[in-house]
Amino acid sequence: MIRVTFETLVLFLVPFVLFVLWLKIGQRSVLDPSHWSRAGLGLVISGLVLVALFFVASGVLAERHLGAYVPAHVENGELIPGSFK
């Protein structure tokens, strides 16, 4: 769960990092509020779009199991882990 949260947070922050790099390349002040007030909404929307695309791609590209799931059970005193068959 932590990995998914971290990946989501990183993807959301990608537009902000790119904007900071763009400001640095243009030799503008990163801390100037006028730069951020104009681009803030666009950065948030693009970050949310990246996160949504990540979730859609994860759902489409996820590994599929075609068999039935057999839950974990005990046979002859031994725990047999759950699996797909």
PyMOL Python script that loads the backbone (N, CA, C, O; Angstrom):
from pymol import cmd

cmd.read_pdbstr("""\
ATOM      1  N   MET A   1       0.817  -1.191   0.000  1.00  0.00           N
ATOM      2  CA  MET A   1       0.000   0.000   0.000  1.00  0.00           C
ATOM      3  C   MET A   1       0.865   1.261   0.000  1.00  0.00           C
ATOM      4  O   MET A   1       0.525   2.262  -0.631  1.00  0.00           O
ATOM      5  N   ILE A   2       1.976   1.196   0.710  1.00  0.00           N
ATOM      6  CA  ILE A   2       2.870   2.347   0.759  1.00  0.00           C
ATOM      7  C   ILE A   2       3.474   2.600  -0.617  1.00  0.00           C
ATOM      8  O   ILE A   2       3.652   3.751  -1.018  1.00  0.00           O
ATOM      9  N   ARG A   3       3.789   1.532  -1.338  1.00  0.00           N
ATOM     10  CA  ARG A   3       4.374   1.688  -2.665  1.00  0.00           C
ATOM     11  C   ARG A   3       3.407   2.383  -3.618  1.00  0.00           C
ATOM     12  O   ARG A   3       3.808   3.271  -4.370  1.00  0.00           O
ATOM     13  N   VAL A   4       2.145   1.986  -3.591  1.00  0.00           N
ATOM     14  CA  VAL A   4       1.150   2.601  -4.469  1.00  0.00           C
ATOM     15  C   VAL A   4       0.961   4.066  -4.098  1.00  0.00           C
ATOM     16  O   VAL A   4       0.846   4.918  -4.979  1.00  0.00           O
ATOM     17  N   THR A   5       0.928   4.366  -2.810  1.00  0.00           N
ATOM     18  CA  THR A   5       0.798   5.753  -2.364  1.00  0.00           C
ATOM     19  C   THR A   5       1.999   6.577  -2.804  1.00  0.00           C
ATOM     20  O   THR A   5       1.841   7.709  -3.260  1.00  0.00           O
ATOM     21  N   PHE A   6       3.190   6.021  -2.670  1.00  0.00           N
ATOM     22  CA  PHE A   6       4.409   6.720  -3.078  1.00  0.00           C
ATOM     23  C   PHE A   6       4.420   6.962  -4.587  1.00  0.00           C
ATOM     24  O   PHE A   6       4.746   8.061  -5.036  1.00  0.00           O
ATOM     25  N   GLU A   7       4.066   5.941  -5.369  1.00  0.00           N
ATOM     26  CA  GLU A   7       4.033   6.094  -6.819  1.00  0.00           C
ATOM     27  C   GLU A   7       3.014   7.151  -7.234  1.00  0.00           C
ATOM     28  O   GLU A   7       3.276   7.954  -8.130  1.00  0.00           O
ATOM     29  N   THR A   8       1.859   7.150  -6.585  1.00  0.00           N
ATOM     30  CA  THR A   8       0.820   8.132  -6.894  1.00  0.00           C
ATOM     31  C   THR A   8       1.295   9.537  -6.564  1.00  0.00           C
ATOM     32  O   THR A   8       1.090  10.465  -7.347  1.00  0.00           O
ATOM     33  N   LEU A   9       1.924   9.698  -5.415  1.00  0.00           N
ATOM     34  CA  LEU A   9       2.428  11.010  -5.016  1.00  0.00           C
ATOM     35  C   LEU A   9       3.510  11.500  -5.968  1.00  0.00           C
ATOM     36  O   LEU A   9       3.525  12.675  -6.337  1.00  0.00           O
ATOM     37  N   VAL A  10       4.406  10.621  -6.366  1.00  0.00           N
ATOM     38  CA  VAL A  10       5.469  11.000  -7.302  1.00  0.00           C
ATOM     39  C   VAL A  10       4.877  11.418  -8.648  1.00  0.00           C
ATOM     40  O   VAL A  10       5.294  12.419  -9.230  1.00  0.00           O
ATOM     41  N   LEU A  11       3.903  10.649  -9.141  1.00  0.00           N
ATOM     42  CA  LEU A  11       3.278  11.008 -10.417  1.00  0.00           C
ATOM     43  C   LEU A  11       2.550  12.344 -10.323  1.00  0.00           C
ATOM     44  O   LEU A  11       2.564  13.122 -11.277  1.00  0.00           O
ATOM     45  N   PHE A  12       1.915  12.618  -9.189  1.00  0.00           N
ATOM     46  CA  PHE A  12       1.224  13.894  -9.022  1.00  0.00           C
ATOM     47  C   PHE A  12       2.216  15.055  -9.013  1.00  0.00           C
ATOM     48  O   PHE A  12       1.901  16.142  -9.496  1.00  0.00           O
ATOM     49  N   LEU A  13       3.413  14.830  -8.465  1.00  0.00           N
ATOM     50  CA  LEU A  13       4.399  15.900  -8.336  1.00  0.00           C
ATOM     51  C   LEU A  13       5.234  16.124  -9.600  1.00  0.00           C
ATOM     52  O   LEU A  13       5.947  17.124  -9.686  1.00  0.00           O
ATOM     53  N   VAL A  14       5.163  15.225 -10.574  1.00  0.00           N
ATOM     54  CA  VAL A  14       5.960  15.355 -11.799  1.00  0.00           C
ATOM     55  C   VAL A  14       5.731  16.696 -12.505  1.00  0.00           C
ATOM     56  O   VAL A  14       6.714  17.340 -12.871  1.00  0.00           O
ATOM     57  N   PRO A  15       4.484  17.156 -12.717  1.00  0.00           N
ATOM     58  CA  PRO A  15       4.315  18.461 -13.385  1.00  0.00           C
ATOM     59  C   PRO A  15       4.929  19.619 -12.593  1.00  0.00           C
ATOM     60  O   PRO A  15       5.443  20.566 -13.188  1.00  0.00           O
ATOM     61  N   PHE A  16       4.882  19.554 -11.286  1.00  0.00           N
ATOM     62  CA  PHE A  16       5.456  20.611 -10.465  1.00  0.00           C
ATOM     63  C   PHE A  16       6.979  20.645 -10.601  1.00  0.00           C
ATOM     64  O   PHE A  16       7.580  21.716 -10.685  1.00  0.00           O
ATOM     65  N   VAL A  17       7.586  19.476 -10.620  1.00  0.00           N
ATOM     66  CA  VAL A  17       9.043  19.399 -10.782  1.00  0.00           C
ATOM     67  C   VAL A  17       9.447  19.908 -12.162  1.00  0.00           C
ATOM     68  O   VAL A  17      10.428  20.641 -12.292  1.00  0.00           O
ATOM     69  N   LEU A  18       8.696  19.521 -13.190  1.00  0.00           N
ATOM     70  CA  LEU A  18       9.000  20.006 -14.539  1.00  0.00           C
ATOM     71  C   LEU A  18       8.835  21.521 -14.631  1.00  0.00           C
ATOM     72  O   LEU A  18       9.609  22.183 -15.323  1.00  0.00           O
ATOM     73  N   PHE A  19       7.835  22.078 -13.940  1.00  0.00           N
ATOM     74  CA  PHE A  19       7.636  23.521 -13.938  1.00  0.00           C
ATOM     75  C   PHE A  19       8.799  24.231 -13.243  1.00  0.00           C
ATOM     76  O   PHE A  19       9.246  25.283 -13.700  1.00  0.00           O
ATOM     77  N   VAL A  20       9.283  23.668 -12.155  1.00  0.00           N
ATOM     78  CA  VAL A  20      10.440  24.248 -11.466  1.00  0.00           C
ATOM     79  C   VAL A  20      11.659  24.215 -12.377  1.00  0.00           C
ATOM     80  O   VAL A  20      12.412  25.187 -12.442  1.00  0.00           O
ATOM     81  N   LEU A  21      11.860  23.102 -13.084  1.00  0.00           N
ATOM     82  CA  LEU A  21      12.989  23.021 -14.018  1.00  0.00           C
ATOM     83  C   LEU A  21      12.844  24.045 -15.135  1.00  0.00           C
ATOM     84  O   LEU A  21      13.828  24.661 -15.542  1.00  0.00           O
ATOM     85  N   TRP A  22      11.626  24.231 -15.635  1.00  0.00           N
ATOM     86  CA  TRP A  22      11.380  25.219 -16.684  1.00  0.00           C
ATOM     87  C   TRP A  22      11.686  26.635 -16.190  1.00  0.00           C
ATOM     88  O   TRP A  22      12.252  27.448 -16.920  1.00  0.00           O
ATOM     89  N   LEU A  23      11.308  26.916 -14.951  1.00  0.00           N
ATOM     90  CA  LEU A  23      11.629  28.223 -14.377  1.00  0.00           C
ATOM     91  C   LEU A  23      13.137  28.407 -14.218  1.00  0.00           C
ATOM     92  O   LEU A  23      13.668  29.483 -14.494  1.00  0.00           O
ATOM     93  N   LYS A  24      13.818  27.360 -13.777  1.00  0.00           N
ATOM     94  CA  LYS A  24      15.276  27.428 -13.601  1.00  0.00           C
ATOM     95  C   LYS A  24      15.974  27.634 -14.943  1.00  0.00           C
ATOM     96  O   LYS A  24      16.908  28.431 -15.038  1.00  0.00           O
ATOM     97  N   ILE A  25      15.532  26.923 -15.978  1.00  0.00           N
ATOM     98  CA  ILE A  25      16.144  27.067 -17.296  1.00  0.00           C
ATOM     99  C   ILE A  25      15.941  28.481 -17.819  1.00  0.00           C
ATOM    100  O   ILE A  25      16.838  29.045 -18.445  1.00  0.00           O
ATOM    101  N   GLY A  26      14.771  29.058 -17.569  1.00  0.00           N
ATOM    102  CA  GLY A  26      14.488  30.420 -17.995  1.00  0.00           C
ATOM    103  C   GLY A  26      15.064  31.472 -17.065  1.00  0.00           C
ATOM    104  O   GLY A  26      14.822  32.664 -17.252  1.00  0.00           O
ATOM    105  N   GLN A  27      15.816  31.050 -16.073  1.00  0.00           N
ATOM    106  CA  GLN A  27      16.463  31.917 -15.094  1.00  0.00           C
ATOM    107  C   GLN A  27      15.459  32.834 -14.400  1.00  0.00           C
ATOM    108  O   GLN A  27      15.717  34.017 -14.180  1.00  0.00           O
ATOM    109  N   ARG A  28      14.321  32.262 -14.066  1.00  0.00           N
ATOM    110  CA  ARG A  28      13.300  32.984 -13.313  1.00  0.00           C
ATOM    111  C   ARG A  28      13.318  32.495 -11.870  1.00  0.00           C
ATOM    112  O   ARG A  28      13.835  31.417 -11.576  1.00  0.00           O
ATOM    113  N   SER A  29      12.755  33.289 -10.986  1.00  0.00           N
ATOM    114  CA  SER A  29      12.719  32.935  -9.567  1.00  0.00           C
ATOM    115  C   SER A  29      11.649  31.868  -9.331  1.00  0.00           C
ATOM    116  O   SER A  29      10.492  32.036  -9.715  1.00  0.00           O
ATOM    117  N   VAL A  30      12.047  30.788  -8.705  1.00  0.00           N
ATOM    118  CA  VAL A  30      11.113  29.713  -8.386  1.00  0.00           C
ATOM    119  C   VAL A  30      10.149  30.153  -7.282  1.00  0.00           C
ATOM    120  O   VAL A  30       9.017  29.672  -7.223  1.00  0.00           O
ATOM    121  N   LEU A  31      10.578  31.046  -6.424  1.00  0.00           N
ATOM    122  CA  LEU A  31       9.766  31.465  -5.289  1.00  0.00           C
ATOM    123  C   LEU A  31       8.858  32.655  -5.586  1.00  0.00           C
ATOM    124  O   LEU A  31       8.167  33.132  -4.685  1.00  0.00           O
ATOM    125  N   ASP A  32       8.841  33.141  -6.814  1.00  0.00           N
ATOM    126  CA  ASP A  32       7.985  34.263  -7.177  1.00  0.00           C
ATOM    127  C   ASP A  32       6.535  33.784  -7.281  1.00  0.00           C
ATOM    128  O   ASP A  32       6.227  32.950  -8.132  1.00  0.00           O
ATOM    129  N   PRO A  33       5.638  34.298  -6.430  1.00  0.00           N
ATOM    130  CA  PRO A  33       4.249  33.818  -6.425  1.00  0.00           C
ATOM    131  C   PRO A  33       3.507  34.076  -7.739  1.00  0.00           C
ATOM    132  O   PRO A  33       2.549  33.363  -8.039  1.00  0.00           O
ATOM    133  N   SER A  34       3.911  35.052  -8.516  1.00  0.00           N
ATOM    134  CA  SER A  34       3.197  35.323  -9.762  1.00  0.00           C
ATOM    135  C   SER A  34       3.329  34.170 -10.761  1.00  0.00           C
ATOM    136  O   SER A  34       2.407  33.917 -11.537  1.00  0.00           O
ATOM    137  N   HIS A  35       4.464  33.472 -10.747  1.00  0.00           N
ATOM    138  CA  HIS A  35       4.634  32.318 -11.627  1.00  0.00           C
ATOM    139  C   HIS A  35       3.683  31.198 -11.224  1.00  0.00           C
ATOM    140  O   HIS A  35       3.071  30.557 -12.079  1.00  0.00           O
ATOM    141  N   TRP A  36       3.563  30.969  -9.940  1.00  0.00           N
ATOM    142  CA  TRP A  36       2.769  29.855  -9.433  1.00  0.00           C
ATOM    143  C   TRP A  36       1.275  30.135  -9.497  1.00  0.00           C
ATOM    144  O   TRP A  36       0.487  29.210  -9.693  1.00  0.00           O
ATOM    145  N   SER A  37       0.862  31.401  -9.336  1.00  0.00           N
ATOM    146  CA  SER A  37      -0.567  31.689  -9.351  1.00  0.00           C
ATOM    147  C   SER A  37      -1.163  31.472 -10.740  1.00  0.00           C
ATOM    148  O   SER A  37      -2.315  31.057 -10.865  1.00  0.00           O
ATOM    149  N   ARG A  38      -0.383  31.750 -11.779  1.00  0.00           N
ATOM    150  CA  ARG A  38      -0.885  31.537 -13.141  1.00  0.00           C
ATOM    151  C   ARG A  38      -0.899  30.063 -13.519  1.00  0.00           C
ATOM    152  O   ARG A  38      -1.791  29.625 -14.245  1.00  0.00           O
ATOM    153  N   ALA A  39       0.054  29.306 -13.051  1.00  0.00           N
ATOM    154  CA  ALA A  39       0.200  27.916 -13.488  1.00  0.00           C
ATOM    155  C   ALA A  39      -0.349  26.905 -12.481  1.00  0.00           C
ATOM    156  O   ALA A  39      -0.392  25.712 -12.780  1.00  0.00           O
ATOM    157  N   GLY A  40      -0.760  27.347 -11.320  1.00  0.00           N
ATOM    158  CA  GLY A  40      -1.144  26.425 -10.244  1.00  0.00           C
ATOM    159  C   GLY A  40      -2.254  25.464 -10.608  1.00  0.00           C
ATOM    160  O   GLY A  40      -2.115  24.257 -10.411  1.00  0.00           O
ATOM    161  N   LEU A  41      -3.349  25.973 -11.132  1.00  0.00           N
ATOM    162  CA  LEU A  41      -4.481  25.110 -11.468  1.00  0.00           C
ATOM    163  C   LEU A  41      -4.112  24.117 -12.568  1.00  0.00           C
ATOM    164  O   LEU A  41      -4.490  22.947 -12.505  1.00  0.00           O
ATOM    165  N   GLY A  42      -3.386  24.578 -13.558  1.00  0.00           N
ATOM    166  CA  GLY A  42      -2.958  23.681 -14.639  1.00  0.00           C
ATOM    167  C   GLY A  42      -2.048  22.574 -14.140  1.00  0.00           C
ATOM    168  O   GLY A  42      -2.134  21.439 -14.609  1.00  0.00           O
ATOM    169  N   LEU A  43      -1.174  22.896 -13.190  1.00  0.00           N
ATOM    170  CA  LEU A  43      -0.280  21.884 -12.627  1.00  0.00           C
ATOM    171  C   LEU A  43      -1.059  20.845 -11.821  1.00  0.00           C
ATOM    172  O   LEU A  43      -0.776  19.650 -11.902  1.00  0.00           O
ATOM    173  N   VAL A  44      -2.028  21.301 -11.054  1.00  0.00           N
ATOM    174  CA  VAL A  44      -2.836  20.364 -10.268  1.00  0.00           C
ATOM    175  C   VAL A  44      -3.646  19.457 -11.187  1.00  0.00           C
ATOM    176  O   VAL A  44      -3.715  18.249 -10.963  1.00  0.00           O
ATOM    177  N   ILE A  45      -4.253  20.027 -12.209  1.00  0.00           N
ATOM    178  CA  ILE A  45      -5.053  19.219 -13.143  1.00  0.00           C
ATOM    179  C   ILE A  45      -4.176  18.218 -13.880  1.00  0.00           C
ATOM    180  O   ILE A  45      -4.559  17.058 -14.032  1.00  0.00           O
ATOM    181  N   SER A  46      -3.005  18.649 -14.341  1.00  0.00           N
ATOM    182  CA  SER A  46      -2.124  17.717 -15.057  1.00  0.00           C
ATOM    183  C   SER A  46      -1.610  16.619 -14.124  1.00  0.00           C
ATOM    184  O   SER A  46      -1.438  15.479 -14.555  1.00  0.00           O
ATOM    185  N   GLY A  47      -1.366  16.942 -12.872  1.00  0.00           N
ATOM    186  CA  GLY A  47      -0.965  15.913 -11.907  1.00  0.00           C
ATOM    187  C   GLY A  47      -2.065  14.893 -11.677  1.00  0.00           C
ATOM    188  O   GLY A  47      -1.801  13.693 -11.603  1.00  0.00           O
ATOM    189  N   LEU A  48      -3.302  15.370 -11.564  1.00  0.00           N
ATOM    190  CA  LEU A  48      -4.433  14.458 -11.384  1.00  0.00           C
ATOM    191  C   LEU A  48      -4.668  13.597 -12.616  1.00  0.00           C
ATOM    192  O   LEU A  48      -5.033  12.427 -12.497  1.00  0.00           O
ATOM    193  N   VAL A  49      -4.461  14.167 -13.795  1.00  0.00           N
ATOM    194  CA  VAL A  49      -4.603  13.387 -15.037  1.00  0.00           C
ATOM    195  C   VAL A  49      -3.542  12.291 -15.090  1.00  0.00           C
ATOM    196  O   VAL A  49      -3.837  11.161 -15.479  1.00  0.00           O
ATOM    197  N   LEU A  50      -2.314  12.616 -14.702  1.00  0.00           N
ATOM    198  CA  LEU A  50      -1.256  11.587 -14.676  1.00  0.00           C
ATOM    199  C   LEU A  50      -1.604  10.460 -13.713  1.00  0.00           C
ATOM    200  O   LEU A  50      -1.392   9.290 -14.032  1.00  0.00           O
ATOM    201  N   VAL A  51      -2.131  10.793 -12.550  1.00  0.00           N
ATOM    202  CA  VAL A  51      -2.513   9.772 -11.571  1.00  0.00           C
ATOM    203  C   VAL A  51      -3.645   8.910 -12.133  1.00  0.00           C
ATOM    204  O   VAL A  51      -3.617   7.687 -11.998  1.00  0.00           O
ATOM    205  N   ALA A  52      -4.642   9.541 -12.764  1.00  0.00           N
ATOM    206  CA  ALA A  52      -5.753   8.784 -13.336  1.00  0.00           C
ATOM    207  C   ALA A  52      -5.261   7.850 -14.443  1.00  0.00           C
ATOM    208  O   ALA A  52      -5.687   6.698 -14.519  1.00  0.00           O
ATOM    209  N   LEU A  53      -4.362   8.348 -15.300  1.00  0.00           N
ATOM    210  CA  LEU A  53      -3.810   7.490 -16.353  1.00  0.00           C
ATOM    211  C   LEU A  53      -3.018   6.326 -15.775  1.00  0.00           C
ATOM    212  O   LEU A  53      -3.041   5.222 -16.320  1.00  0.00           O
ATOM    213  N   PHE A  54      -2.320   6.571 -14.679  1.00  0.00           N
ATOM    214  CA  PHE A  54      -1.575   5.500 -14.008  1.00  0.00           C
ATOM    215  C   PHE A  54      -2.527   4.414 -13.512  1.00  0.00           C
ATOM    216  O   PHE A  54      -2.254   3.226 -13.678  1.00  0.00           O
ATOM    217  N   PHE A  55      -3.646   4.819 -12.901  1.00  0.00           N
ATOM    218  CA  PHE A  55      -4.599   3.828 -12.405  1.00  0.00           C
ATOM    219  C   PHE A  55      -5.251   3.060 -13.551  1.00  0.00           C
ATOM    220  O   PHE A  55      -5.452   1.850 -13.442  1.00  0.00           O
ATOM    221  N   VAL A  56      -5.577   3.727 -14.627  1.00  0.00           N
ATOM    222  CA  VAL A  56      -6.168   3.045 -15.779  1.00  0.00           C
ATOM    223  C   VAL A  56      -5.164   2.074 -16.387  1.00  0.00           C
ATOM    224  O   VAL A  56      -5.511   0.933 -16.693  1.00  0.00           O
ATOM    225  N   ALA A  57      -3.920   2.520 -16.564  1.00  0.00           N
ATOM    226  CA  ALA A  57      -2.892   1.645 -17.125  1.00  0.00           C
ATOM    227  C   ALA A  57      -2.618   0.452 -16.209  1.00  0.00           C
ATOM    228  O   ALA A  57      -2.396  -0.660 -16.689  1.00  0.00           O
ATOM    229  N   SER A  58      -2.631   0.675 -14.915  1.00  0.00           N
ATOM    230  CA  SER A  58      -2.432  -0.433 -13.970  1.00  0.00           C
ATOM    231  C   SER A  58      -3.548  -1.453 -14.091  1.00  0.00           C
ATOM    232  O   SER A  58      -3.298  -2.658 -14.035  1.00  0.00           O
ATOM    233  N   GLY A  59      -4.775  -0.985 -14.255  1.00  0.00           N
ATOM    234  CA  GLY A  59      -5.900  -1.902 -14.399  1.00  0.00           C
ATOM    235  C   GLY A  59      -5.872  -2.661 -15.708  1.00  0.00           C
ATOM    236  O   GLY A  59      -6.226  -3.839 -15.748  1.00  0.00           O
ATOM    237  N   VAL A  60      -5.456  -2.004 -16.782  1.00  0.00           N
ATOM    238  CA  VAL A  60      -5.432  -2.649 -18.092  1.00  0.00           C
ATOM    239  C   VAL A  60      -4.268  -3.625 -18.201  1.00  0.00           C
ATOM    240  O   VAL A  60      -4.414  -4.703 -18.778  1.00  0.00           O
ATOM    241  N   LEU A  61      -3.130  -3.261 -17.659  1.00  0.00           N
ATOM    242  CA  LEU A  61      -1.925  -4.074 -17.820  1.00  0.00           C
ATOM    243  C   LEU A  61      -1.686  -5.062 -16.686  1.00  0.00           C
ATOM    244  O   LEU A  61      -0.672  -5.759 -16.690  1.00  0.00           O
ATOM    245  N   ALA A  62      -2.595  -5.140 -15.716  1.00  0.00           N
ATOM    246  CA  ALA A  62      -2.399  -6.035 -14.572  1.00  0.00           C
ATOM    247  C   ALA A  62      -2.462  -7.496 -15.018  1.00  0.00           C
ATOM    248  O   ALA A  62      -3.120  -7.845 -15.998  1.00  0.00           O
ATOM    249  N   GLU A  63      -1.765  -8.321 -14.274  1.00  0.00           N
ATOM    250  CA  GLU A  63      -1.752  -9.751 -14.560  1.00  0.00           C
ATOM    251  C   GLU A  63      -3.135 -10.338 -14.307  1.00  0.00           C
ATOM    252  O   GLU A  63      -3.753 -10.064 -13.278  1.00  0.00           O
ATOM    253  N   ARG A  64      -3.611 -11.135 -15.236  1.00  0.00           N
ATOM    254  CA  ARG A  64      -4.933 -11.743 -15.124  1.00  0.00           C
ATOM    255  C   ARG A  64      -4.787 -13.229 -14.812  1.00  0.00           C
ATOM    256  O   ARG A  64      -3.943 -13.918 -15.385  1.00  0.00           O
ATOM    257  N   HIS A  65      -5.621 -13.707 -13.897  1.00  0.00           N
ATOM    258  CA  HIS A  65      -5.664 -15.129 -13.568  1.00  0.00           C
ATOM    259  C   HIS A  65      -6.968 -15.680 -14.132  1.00  0.00           C
ATOM    260  O   HIS A  65      -8.053 -15.226 -13.769  1.00  0.00           O
ATOM    261  N   LEU A  66      -6.852 -16.653 -15.015  1.00  0.00           N
ATOM    262  CA  LEU A  66      -8.033 -17.181 -15.677  1.00  0.00           C
ATOM    263  C   LEU A  66      -8.671 -18.327 -14.898  1.00  0.00           C
ATOM    264  O   LEU A  66      -9.844 -18.633 -15.116  1.00  0.00           O
ATOM    265  N   GLY A  67      -7.941 -18.956 -14.010  1.00  0.00           N
ATOM    266  CA  GLY A  67      -8.475 -20.080 -13.256  1.00  0.00           C
ATOM    267  C   GLY A  67      -9.262 -19.630 -12.044  1.00  0.00           C
ATOM    268  O   GLY A  67      -9.398 -18.436 -11.775  1.00  0.00           O
ATOM    269  N   ALA A  68      -9.773 -20.600 -11.323  1.00  0.00           N
ATOM    270  CA  ALA A  68     -10.524 -20.330 -10.100  1.00  0.00           C
ATOM    271  C   ALA A  68      -9.558 -20.258  -8.919  1.00  0.00           C
ATOM    272  O   ALA A  68      -8.542 -20.952  -8.893  1.00  0.00           O
ATOM    273  N   TYR A  69      -9.885 -19.414  -7.949  1.00  0.00           N
ATOM    274  CA  TYR A  69      -9.052 -19.271  -6.759  1.00  0.00           C
ATOM    275  C   TYR A  69      -9.431 -20.348  -5.756  1.00  0.00           C
ATOM    276  O   TYR A  69     -10.603 -20.527  -5.428  1.00  0.00           O
ATOM    277  N   VAL A  70      -8.425 -21.057  -5.278  1.00  0.00           N
ATOM    278  CA  VAL A  70      -8.613 -22.051  -4.229  1.00  0.00           C
ATOM    279  C   VAL A  70      -8.040 -21.437  -2.960  1.00  0.00           C
ATOM    280  O   VAL A  70      -6.834 -21.203  -2.887  1.00  0.00           O
ATOM    281  N   PRO A  71      -8.883 -21.167  -1.948  1.00  0.00           N
ATOM    282  CA  PRO A  71      -8.386 -20.506  -0.742  1.00  0.00           C
ATOM    283  C   PRO A  71      -7.458 -21.415   0.055  1.00  0.00           C
ATOM    284  O   PRO A  71      -7.429 -22.631  -0.136  1.00  0.00           O
ATOM    285  N   ALA A  72      -6.705 -20.791   0.949  1.00  0.00           N
ATOM    286  CA  ALA A  72      -5.808 -21.563   1.817  1.00  0.00           C
ATOM    287  C   ALA A  72      -6.642 -22.531   2.653  1.00  0.00           C
ATOM    288  O   ALA A  72      -7.739 -22.200   3.102  1.00  0.00           O
ATOM    289  N   HIS A  73      -6.099 -23.736   2.855  1.00  0.00           N
ATOM    290  CA  HIS A  73      -6.811 -24.739   3.635  1.00  0.00           C
ATOM    291  C   HIS A  73      -5.799 -25.675   4.286  1.00  0.00           C
ATOM    292  O   HIS A  73      -4.608 -25.648   3.975  1.00  0.00           O
ATOM    293  N   VAL A  74      -6.297 -26.493   5.186  1.00  0.00           N
ATOM    294  CA  VAL A  74      -5.442 -27.443   5.903  1.00  0.00           C
ATOM    295  C   VAL A  74      -5.734 -28.846   5.393  1.00  0.00           C
ATOM    296  O   VAL A  74      -6.882 -29.289   5.388  1.00  0.00           O
ATOM    297  N   GLU A  75      -4.684 -29.540   4.965  1.00  0.00           N
ATOM    298  CA  GLU A  75      -4.783 -30.944   4.536  1.00  0.00           C
ATOM    299  C   GLU A  75      -3.805 -31.758   5.358  1.00  0.00           C
ATOM    300  O   GLU A  75      -2.607 -31.475   5.361  1.00  0.00           O
ATOM    301  N   ASN A  76      -4.302 -32.762   6.050  1.00  0.00           N
ATOM    302  CA  ASN A  76      -3.468 -33.646   6.862  1.00  0.00           C
ATOM    303  C   ASN A  76      -2.593 -32.864   7.835  1.00  0.00           C
ATOM    304  O   ASN A  76      -1.431 -33.212   8.045  1.00  0.00           O
ATOM    305  N   GLY A  77      -3.142 -31.818   8.424  1.00  0.00           N
ATOM    306  CA  GLY A  77      -2.414 -31.029   9.400  1.00  0.00           C
ATOM    307  C   GLY A  77      -1.401 -30.066   8.804  1.00  0.00           C
ATOM    308  O   GLY A  77      -0.636 -29.445   9.542  1.00  0.00           O
ATOM    309  N   GLU A  78      -1.381 -29.932   7.496  1.00  0.00           N
ATOM    310  CA  GLU A  78      -0.427 -29.043   6.830  1.00  0.00           C
ATOM    311  C   GLU A  78      -1.190 -27.921   6.124  1.00  0.00           C
ATOM    312  O   GLU A  78      -2.181 -28.171   5.438  1.00  0.00           O
ATOM    313  N   LEU A  79      -0.721 -26.687   6.298  1.00  0.00           N
ATOM    314  CA  LEU A  79      -1.372 -25.537   5.680  1.00  0.00           C
ATOM    315  C   LEU A  79      -0.974 -25.450   4.219  1.00  0.00           C
ATOM    316  O   LEU A  79       0.207 -25.346   3.888  1.00  0.00           O
ATOM    317  N   ILE A  80      -1.968 -25.495   3.354  1.00  0.00           N
ATOM    318  CA  ILE A  80      -1.753 -25.361   1.918  1.00  0.00           C
ATOM    319  C   ILE A  80      -2.143 -23.922   1.548  1.00  0.00           C
ATOM    320  O   ILE A  80      -3.293 -23.532   1.746  1.00  0.00           O
ATOM    321  N   PRO A  81      -1.193 -23.122   1.008  1.00  0.00           N
ATOM    322  CA  PRO A  81      -1.513 -21.719   0.696  1.00  0.00           C
ATOM    323  C   PRO A  81      -2.529 -21.623  -0.456  1.00  0.00           C
ATOM    324  O   PRO A  81      -2.659 -22.536  -1.272  1.00  0.00           O
ATOM    325  N   GLY A  82      -3.229 -20.511  -0.493  1.00  0.00           N
ATOM    326  CA  GLY A  82      -4.194 -20.283  -1.558  1.00  0.00           C
ATOM    327  C   GLY A  82      -3.491 -20.114  -2.893  1.00  0.00           C
ATOM    328  O   GLY A  82      -2.344 -19.670  -2.950  1.00  0.00           O
ATOM    329  N   SER A  83      -4.187 -20.472  -3.970  1.00  0.00           N
ATOM    330  CA  SER A  83      -3.588 -20.362  -5.294  1.00  0.00           C
ATOM    331  C   SER A  83      -4.687 -20.349  -6.353  1.00  0.00           C
ATOM    332  O   SER A  83      -5.855 -20.605  -6.058  1.00  0.00           O
ATOM    333  N   PHE A  84      -4.299 -20.049  -7.576  1.00  0.00           N
ATOM    334  CA  PHE A  84      -5.204 -20.104  -8.712  1.00  0.00           C
ATOM    335  C   PHE A  84      -4.967 -21.418  -9.437  1.00  0.00           C
ATOM    336  O   PHE A  84      -3.823 -21.809  -9.668  1.00  0.00           O
ATOM    337  N   LYS A  85      -6.055 -22.102  -9.795  1.00  0.00           N
ATOM    338  CA  LYS A  85      -5.931 -23.367 -10.536  1.00  0.00           C
ATOM    339  C   LYS A  85      -6.833 -23.362 -11.724  1.00  0.00           C
ATOM    340  O   LYS A  85      -6.872 -24.337 -12.474  1.00  0.00           O
TER     341      LYS A  85
END
""", "prot")
cmd.dss("prot")
cmd.show_as("cartoon", "prot")
cmd.util.cbc("prot")
cmd.orient("prot")
